[in-house]
Amino acid sequence: MNNPLIYGKDPVKRIVGSEVMKDYLINYIADGNKTITEKRPFYYYVLLEEYDDSHECGRLGGKNDFQYFVKFKTKGAAYNYCRGLDYEGKKYYRCYNPVESAMLREGFTFYKDMKVNDVSVLSFDIETTGVTINDESFVLLISNTYRSRSGDVSRRVFDFNSFDSAKDMLNAWCEWVRGVDPDIMLGHNIFNFDFPYLHKVATLNGTKLNLGRNASPIEFDRHTREFRKDGSQSYDYINASIFGREIVDTFFLSMKYDIGRQYPNYGLKAIIAHEGLQKADRQFWDFEKVREPWNNPSEWSKFIQYCKDDSDDALALFDLMIPQFFYYAQSIPKSFQEIINSATGSQVNSFMMRAYLQDSLAVPAATEKADFKGADVIGNPGLYKNVYKVDVASLYPSIMLSYEVADKKKDPENRFLQAVKFFTEQRLADKLAYKETGERIYKDLSDGRKIMINSFYGFMGAPGLNFNYPVGAALVTEKGREILDIAIQWCFKKDFRLVNADTDSISFEAPEGLSMQNCLAEINALSPKGISWEDDGIYDSFLVVKSKNYAMKRGDKVTIKGSGLKATMKEPALVKVLEQSIKWLLDGKVDRVYHNYVNHAYYIHKGIDNIKDWCSKKTVTKAVLTPKRKQEANILEALAGENIQEGDKYRMFFETSEKLCLEKNFKGEYDKDRLYEKLYNSIYVLAPVLDMENFLNYKLKRNKKLLEDLNESTR
């Protein structure tokens, strides 16, 4: 870790926390199970385009936009100075996070020379009398699973029955937390529930959550922040800070980890079950059956175990998901909490800002956003057999390196391409080491490098980032289209049937026994230097519905790609219909698809006895809480009498054409026409590869009679 560009120039290792107090910075450094502190002078700084003769103004090297800097001893002084600049309409740069500001300037990062198990973690979960945070809020239990830096695991439950008051219980919990002294506190949905709820109860009872390493209380931002799940969905939350400790919310972590969007939802138990991490003796709880276990002595011990298992589960998710981000953090000048909560584009920008500021070099202003054409995608609908798939290893980073795509004006020291080269080459070395040794650390390191590699291209085209380079992003996609076209034209000249093409890969139907080695040699000979096509395997069958939506089968394994085919937001019964249909089509069993469709329509007609699999998931959003459209108003009406808050999820169905109803309130009535139409729309996704004349929409009157005439023998 002696590469100052990659890890920062500061050599201090094993930093597990950093804070700013007044005019000095405190670094918390792991020393076995002890924690030592390092103090440094600290100042707030503002970067300027022009010299300011009214303040003591220094100069940075180079010719980038922000060449001058002004120092301040207090945050308030820096804030007031920037307000004046805003009033005058002058451009400036200021890093508002004080710890990140020090990391940019001095070049230190978290966790250097550490493995993921070298940090101490505390996973906690609370149980309450309700989910609404109000003056009636009450905490029943706080369950804790703590793991020390040496790997020792201990558990502790704080039970309201064991204390004279809620104040005593919270104070005892905070004292215990300070005693075990975790580097990281974690839990599931703790930003939007556990911490705000605990804070409310503490306030009601005249105390504070003194969880900090200096015994200071937890602090909350004044303004709402946004966690972006992807380009189309985000979650509002109030950020919390604990002095000297990092906070990881596994609710957000799971979204960051779930790149392929495989999880049915982001509830703790759903993810644990999906990942196969559920303990054999795990205690479950059904609040519909036992609503107030605190008033039921025979159930209380089970409820305590349920809470314990929740804190164990959050730690299990942390262990599964966190390693790649942990090793990635060794390169990024942000706190670990910020790395989990912020977008990767801003993280790459911070990486580049440090590359210049730690060497006292000027930094550029952001370039305006520019629109440009993206990658080429082709999908030829149909079912294919014996399909070969080839793809380019790290296409966009390879293009950046081969064509030297970099903004030489913003980055005269060429540090961006140096970083691209390092992470690309090092990831290949890590993958090889993992293949040879089987040691997980190499896989985790490789995955951490992959985060950085995948972020380089997106960072260039993103608005508002100092080192962005929209012209370069456009050049990368242009060259990507050219490279993909080389492979497509090769495919046509060989008389192979093109099946699919998507950004960095092509799939083609070819004769059995074809030498993939020869194919790769031919394509690579046609491609630019530095571009390497690789074998991605031969598939027994390959189903293409449209571009970016296809399914592949090799042996018994079926892989489905594309949001249109995954349909994760549909009702479970309809998701299953679509998945089964895709698998039968891959096997050439079209008749099974038809009979399954008719069977489901007949089931809707005869009467659904269990509505669970026919409910859709609804999320309580701001729009639902303050509805302006009928759609949101219907959801809110169905939730009448429920204690709801933003982010809550409920399963609902239409009882009539206008009335939504909660799953638990099902009494046998449901809107059949709506389900007929949803069933039809689900199978219509496959219209490019099915003869839809055989699949009737039973919502239509002319088709209902046909359905009514069906019986067990004719279906």
N, C-alpha and C positions, 0 to 999 in steps of 0.2 A: 504493500500500500504506500509505496514511495513515489507514486506518480501524482504530482500536485494538480494536474489538470483533472484527473479522474476522481481523486479523493480529497482535494484541497491541500493547500501547502502546509497547514498546521499539523504538526506531528503528534499531538496529544491523542492518546488512544482510550478506548473503553468509556467514552462519555455516554451517560444514560439519561441525562437531563440537563437543561440549561434554562436559566432565568436571568432577567435583568431587574436589579433593585437600585433605584436612584441612579447613581453614576458609575455603577460597576456591574459586571457580568459574573454570574456564578455558574460554573460547570460542575455537575455531579459525576464523579468518576467511580466506576466499579472496581473494587479491590477485594476479590473474593466475595464473601458475604457482607463485607463492610463497604461503606460509601464514603469517599473522601471528597472534599470540595477544593476547587481552584477558583480564585477570584482574579478578575482583570478589570482594568479601567474601561469604561464604556461611554460612548457619546452618540447622540442622534445626529444623523447627517442628511443633508439635502443636496442633490446634484443639480447644477444649473448649466444653462447654455451660455450665459454671459457672466462676466466678472461682476461681483457685487461689492462696490467700494464702501457700502454702509456697514459691512460685516467683515470679520476676519475671514478671508476667502482664500482657499488653496486651489492648486491646479493639478489635474491628472494628466498623464502622458497620452499621446495619440491625438487623432483628429476627429474622433467621434463627437456626437452632438453635445453630450453632457461632460464638459471638460473641467468644470469648476465645482467646488464643494464648500459648504458652510457647516460648521459643527455647532451642536447645542448640548447643554448638560442635562436638560429636562425635556420630556416628551411634550409638555405644554408649550415650551418656547419654540420647538420645532413646528408644532401645530399652528401656532399663531403666525409664524413666519410664512408658512405655506398658504394660510388664508390671505395674507397680503399679496402673495404671488398670484393667487387665483383672482383676486380683485383687479390686479394689473394685467391679467391675461397672459402671464408669462409661463412658459413650459418649464417643468422641473421633474425630477425623479426622486421619490422617497419610498423606501421600503417601510411599510407601516408596522410590520411585525418586528419587534426589537431583537429577538433572538436570531431570526433569519438575517436581519441587517448585519449583525455581528458575524454570522457565518459567511456572508458574502464578502465581507471586508477582510476577515482574518483567515478564512479557509479551513475551519474545523467542521467536522461532521459527527453524527452519532455512530456509535457501535463499531468503530474501527478496531480491528484485531479481536472481534468477538464473534461467537456463533450464536444462533438464535436462542439456544437454551441457556446462554450465559446471563440473560436478564431475568430479574424476578418479576413475577406476574401475579396479580390478584384478580380473579374472576368472581363477580358477585351478582346476585339476583335478589329482588325484593318481592314480597307478596303483600298485597294491600286489600283493604275492604272494598275498593272500587277502582275504576280506571280513570275517573274524572279527577282532575287536580283542582280542589276547591277547599273551602273552610272545614269540610267534613273529612278531609283526607286523613288516613291513619295507616301506619306501617305495622304489619303483623310480624314479619320475619325479614331478616337480612341474612342470606346464606352466602358463605365465602369459601372459595377454594384457592389456596395460596400455594405457589411453588417458588422456592428460594432459588438463588443463583446456582446453588450446588445440586438442585433437582429434588430436594425434599418437599413432599406435598403434605399439607395439613388443611383441615376443614374446621370452620367455626360458624355456628348459627346463633344469631341474636334473636331471641324470642321475646315478644312483648310481655309474655306471662312471667318472665324472669326479672322484670324491672318494675320499679314503682311508677315510672312515668315514661312517656315517649321521649322526653328530653334526656332522661338517664340512659335509655337504650341507644339513642343516637350519639350521645357523648362517649359512651363506652365503645361503640363501634369505631368512631373516629380515633379514639385513643389506641385501640387495637391495630387499626390500619397503620397509624404512625409507628407503632412498635414493630410490626413485621416489615414496614418500609418498602413497599413494592415499587419497582421502576415503572411498571405499567399497570393501570387499572382498566379492566375490560368487562364487558357485559353486552347483552343483546338489546338493542334499541334504548340504550341508556341516555343518549342525548335528548330524545324526545319523551322519555318516560321516567326512568329510574332516578336520574339526577334531579330533574325538575320536581318530581314528586317528593323526594327526600328533602329538598330545599324548602318546599312549601310546608312540610310537616315540621321541620326545624324552626322555621319562622313562626309558625302558629304556637310553638311551644317555647319560644324565647331563647333559642340557641342557634348555633351555626354549625355547618359541616366543616370542621377544622381538619381537613385531610392533607394539607400541604406539608412538605418536608420541613418547613419552618413553622408548622402549626397554624398557618393561615387558612382562612375558609375558602372553599371552592368559589370561583367567580364565573359569572355568566356574561356573555357579550350583550350589549344593549340592542343590537340589531340582529335580525334574522339572517342566517346564511343559507346557502343553497348547496346541497350535495347532488351532483349530476350523476344519475345512473347511466344515462346515455344521451344521445342527441335529442331524444324526444321526451324524456321523463326526468324529473328532479324532485328532491325532497327538501322542504324547509326545515331548519332546526336552529336552535340556539346553542352556539358553541360554549362549552364549559372548559375551565382551566383549573388545574390543581398544581400548585407551586412545586416544581421539581419533579413532577410525574407526568407521564404521557397517558392519554386516554385513547383506547381503541374500542370503537363500537362495532361489534361483529355483524350488526345489521348492515352497516355501510361496507364493511370489509367483504361480506359475502357477495355484494353487488359488484365490487371491484374484481373479485376472484372469478365470478361466474361469467366469463367472457362469452361463452357459447349460449348463455341464457337457457341453461338446462334445468334450473330449479323450478319446481311447481309454484312456489312462492318463497318469500324471504322470512318466513317464520322460523324460529329456532328449531322446533321439533321437526318441521318439514325438511329442512336442510340436513339435519342429523340423520333422519331416516333415509334421505336420498343418497347420502354419502356412506351409508352402512356403518355409522358410528354409534348407533343406538345400543345401550347396554342391555344385556339380556334381562336383568331384573329392574329395569328402569320403572320408577313409579310415575303413573299418569294421574291426571285429575280431571274430572268432568264437573264443572261448576253448575251444570244444569241439574245434576243429580244431587250434589251436596253443595249448596250455595254458600253456607256459612260454617266451614269446618272448625273455626275457632269456637263455635258454640256446641261442637260435637266432640266430646273427649275421645270417643272411640276412633274418630277419623283424624284427629289432630296429628298423631305421630306419622301417619301416611302423608299428610299435607307437608310436614316438615321435610320428609324424605323427597317429596316432589320438588320442593324448593332447592334442596341440596343438589338434586340431579340436574336442575336447570343451570346452576353455576358450574357444574362439571361439564355440561354440554357446551357452554360458551367457551370454556377453555379448550375443549376438543376442536371446536371450529378454529380457534386462534392457532392451535398447533398445526392444523391442516393447511390453513390459508396464508399465514403470516410470513413464512420463510423467504419467499421471493421478494416481498416488500422490505423485509429486514435487511437483506444484503444490498438491495437497491438503495436503501437509505444511507449506506456507507459512502455513496457518491453524491447525494443530493443535499444542498445546503438549506434544508428545512427540518423542523422538528418532526419526529416520527408521527405524531398526531396530525400534523399538517399534510404529511405525505399521504396518509390514508384518506384524508378528507378533501384534498384538493385535486385538481385536474392535472394530468401528466404534462400538458403543454406548458403550464406555468412552472412546472418542476424543471423541465429542460431549459426554459428561459432563465431560471435561477442558477442552474448549472453554468450557463454561458455568462451570466452576469458575474458570478464568482471568478470565472476564468480571467476576467479583465480587472475587476475591482481588487482582487487579492494581490494583484501586481501593480496597483495604483494606475490603471489605464482607464481612459474615458470609455463610456458606453453609449450606444446609439439610442435614438428614439424609435418607437414602433412605426412600421410602415402601414399605410392604409390597406384595408382589406381589398382583395381583388378576386373576382370570379374567374374560374378557369374550368376547362373540361376535365372530367375525372377519367377513371380507367374504363377500358372496353370490357363489356360482358356479352356473351352470346349463349343462348340456350336453345337448342333445337329439340322441341318437344317430341317425346317418343320413348319407347322401351328398347334398350340396346343390350347386346350380349358381348362378352369378352372385350371389355373396354379397358384401354390403357390410359393411365393418367400420369402426366409429367408436370412438374412445376419448377419455378426458379427459386433457388435458395436466397432468401432475404433480398427480394427484388429491388425495393426502393433504396435501401442502404447501398446495395451493389451499384445502382445507377448513380447515386450521389458520389460514390468513390470513383467509379469508372469515368464519369463525365465531370468530375470535380465541381459538383453543384454546391456553391457557397457564395455568400455575399462578401466579396473581397473588400468592399468599402466598410461595411459594418464590422467585419471580422478579418482585419488585416493580418492578424497573427495565425489565421487558418486553424483555429482551435476547434471549430465545429467538426470539420472533416477528420481531424485527429481523433476526436471523441468517437465519431461514427466508426472509424477504422478499429479503434481499440475494442469497443463493445461488440462489433461484428466478429472480429477474430477471436476475442476471448470467449465469446459464447460457443463458437465451434470447438475451442479447446476444452471448455467445461463439458460440452455434450460428449466429446470423445472420452474424457476422463470418467464420466458417469457410466458410459458403455463398458469401459474396461474394468472399473472397480465396483460398480453398483452402489457406491456411497452416495447417500441422498444429498449431501452438501453440494455436490457438483451439479445435480439437477436443480437445486434451489438457486445456486449461483447463476446457472444458465437461464433460468426463468426470470431472475432479476435483471440480467443483461437484456433479455427479450423485451421487458417493459420499456427500457430505454430505447432500444432499437426501433420498436414499434411507434415510439413517440416522436422520433426525429422528423419524420415526414409531416405528421399532423401539426407539429409545432411551427414548421416553416409557413404554413398557410393560415395559421390562426391570427386573428386580429388582436391588437392591444399588447403584444409582446415585443420587448425591445429588440431582440435579435431575430424577429420573424423575417421571412423572405418569400413573399407570395410568388414572385417571378420564378424563384427556384422550385417552388412546389409545382407550378405549372409545367416547368421543364421536366421534372421527374415523371409526372403522369404522361407527358408527351412521349418521352423515351420509353416508358412502360408500354404504351400502346404500340409503339414501333416494334418492340421486342416480342410482344404477344403476337403481332401480325406476322412476324417472321416464322413463328412456330405454326400458325394457322395455314400460311401459304405452303409450308413444307408438307403439312398434313394433306392438303389438296393435291399437291404434285405426286404424292405417294398413292393417291386414290384411296386414302383412308376416309372413313365417314366421320366428320367432326360431330361430336356429341355435345360438348360444352366447353366454353372458354370463360375464364373469370379472373381478371386482373393479372395473375401471375401463374396461371395453369391452363392446360388444355387437356381434354379427354377425347379419345377417338376410338372408333370400333375398327379392329384390324384382325387379320387372320391369326389363328392360334399358332403358337410356336414362334411368333415374331421375336427377334432378338432386341430386347430393350436396350442393351448395351450399344448396339449399332445405331438404333434410333437416336439415343442421346448424343452419340458421337456426331451424327449428321446435324442435329439441331444446334448443338454447341458450336460446330464449325461455322454455321451461318450467323451466329449471334455475336454481338460486340464482345470485346475482351473484358473480362471481369464478370460476365454473366454466365452462370452455371445452372443448366437444367438438370434436374434429378428425377429419378424413378420414384413415383408415388404409388406404384402397385398396379395390379391387374384386377379388375372387378368382374365377377360372374354376371352381374346384371346392373344396369344403370338406367334410372328413370329420370327423365327431364320433363318438368312441367312448364317452366319458363326460365328466363335468365335468373340466376342466383337462387333458384328453387329446384333442387334435385335430390335424389336418394341413390345410394350405392349399396350393393351387397357383395360381400366377399366371405365365402364360407357361411357361417351362421350369423355373422355380424352385419347389421344394417345401420348405415349412417345417413341421417336426414339433414339436409342443409336448406336454410331459407326460412324466413319468418312466416311465409304463406303456408308452408307445409308443417311447421312445428305447431302453429296455432295455439300457443300456450295460454291465451286469454279466453279460449272457448270453454264451454261446459265440459267437464271430464268425459262424459259419455260421447260427445262429439269429437273430442281429441282422440279418443280411442278408436272411433269409427274411421277417422282419417289415417291414423297410424296403421291400423289393421289393413285398410285398403291399399296403402302404399306397399306394405309387405307382401300382400297377395299379388299385386301387380308386378312386383319384382320377381315373383315366382311364376308369373304368367297365368294366374288363377283369376281371371276377370269375372267368372261366374260367381265366385265367392264374394266379390265386392258387391255385385248386384243383390244377391240373396241377403247379405248382411244389411244392406240399405233398406230393403223391404221389411225385414224383420224388425228393425228399429222403428220404422213408420207404423207397423202394426202394433208394436208395443205402446207407442204414443196413443194410438187410436183406442186400444182395449183398456188402457188405464195404467199409469205409472204408480207403483206402490211405494217406491222409495225415490224421492225427488232429489236426493243428495247429488247424484251424478249429472243431474240436469239443471243444476244451479250455476249461475255465473258469478264471478268474484267482483265485488264492488268495493272501491276504496273511498274512505271518507277524505275528501279533499276540501280545499278552501271553497271551491265552487259548489260543493255539496252543502257545506255549512251555511253558505249565503247564496242560495240558488237563484239564478236569473233565467235558466232554461227549464223546460218541462222535465228533461231527462234527470237533472240533478234534483229537482223538486220531488220527483217520484222516489228517488233513493232516500231522501231525507224523510219523506212521509213513511216509508217502510221501516225506518229506524225509530219511529216514535216510541218513547218509553225506554230506549236504550241509553246507557251512559256512553257517549261517543266522544272521540277526539280525532283530530287530523291524523291520518295514517292508519287508522283502524280499518280492517278488512272484514267484510261480511259476504256470505254466499246467499244469493237471492234468485227468485224465479218470478215469472209473471203469472199471477193468479188469474187475472183477466187481461184483456188487451191493453188496459190502462194502469192496472194496479200491480206494483211490485210487492213481493212478500218475502220475509226472511225464511230460510230453510226450516228453522225450528217451528215455524207456524204453519207448516204444510198440513192440510186437512183433506187432501184428495183432489182438490180442484186446481186446475192449471190451464193456461191458454194453449190449447192444442195447435191452433193455426201457427202460432209463433214458433213452436218447436218443429212443426213440419217444415217451415221455411228455413229454420236454422239447420236442420238436417240436410235439406236440399243444398243450401249454400255451402255446407261443409264438403259435400261430395263434388260440388261444382268447381271447387278449387282444382280438381283433377280433370276438368273438362277437356283440356288439350290432348289428353291421352285416353279418354273414355268416349264411348258413343252415348251422349247424354239423352238421346231419344228413349233409351231404356230406363232412365232414372226420372220418374215423375215427381213433380212438386205437388204433394198431396194437400197443400193449402188451397189449391185451385178446386173449385166446386166440381168441375168435370172429372177430376181424378179421385175425389173423396169417395164416390160411389164404388170405384174399383177397389179401393182399400176396404170398404165395408163388406164387399163380397168375398174378401179373402178369408180363408180358414186355415187350420193347421195343415191340411193336406195339400193345399195349393201354394203355400208359401215356400 
